[in-house]
Amino acid sequence: MNNANNSIGFFDSGVGGTSIWKEMIKILPNENTIYLADSANAPYGKRTKEEIIALSEKNTEFLLQKGCKMIVVACNTATTNAIAYLRAKYPVPFIGIEPAIKPAALRTQTNSIGILATQGTLSSALFAKTSERFAKNVKVVEQVGIGLVERIESGSINDPEMDAILTNYLKPMMEKNIDHLILGCTHYPYLIPKIEKIIGKKVRIIDSGFAVSKQIKHVLQKKDLLNTMSQQGNYSFHINKDKIVLANLLNDIVYPLEIKFTKF
Ligand code: DGL
């Protein structure tokens, strides 16, 4: 059933997972991809585990109906709450994204690392397990990014209010002497220029886009599912809300894209 030239499906609570998608097409440009932005139901971070599972199931079914050979859960909140359920239910390979606690904990010199993520991710059992496993002897300063996903989803990244909110979240983390800041939400890489202005160069920002892309390639190789065509892949995007925000975030992509408003 699984055909190597079928698409890789991506889903996120909204537009943020495009930060992962952008990394992936750099190393696998000939893969066809279908991206699903469930913006009508964003943010997932405030929802219960049961709701996140139900939404993740709906997104997965949509992508499987389109014949996807692999599903990338391009959302920390959906991964930490729903990926075990999805893997048990569906036969295709799933790639998830989790906050990169391990590399930060291994590299810290101050023994203090920060994580900015959604409530849903920080309160998940999977996050607790990963922190316990890799950061037992390191101080982990957690901060919920209240309001950040909503603002990115509404296209307000550059509102002055965004800088004020970020300063409010990041200054107390700096006071706790963090030397690594983990971005535990796929929307947040779009805030990196603003975050850098606040935290300076001494704190290293860690996001998982490149690592996840390498993992996608590795799993496709292992399962003999790498696309065999040599030309550029087809990239299609479905969003169940206003498509302007998504189009703006993708306007640095030089390849042809299809962005559709779709009810799902
Ligand atoms: N991009 C999602 C994540 O990585 C955002 C979650 C949300 O919608 O709250 O967690």
Residues whose N, C-alpha, C, O or C-beta is under 5 A from the ligand:
A	BS01	DGL	D12 S13 G16 G17 A42 P43 Y44 G45 K46 A74 C75 N76 T77 T118 V149 G184 C185 T186 H187
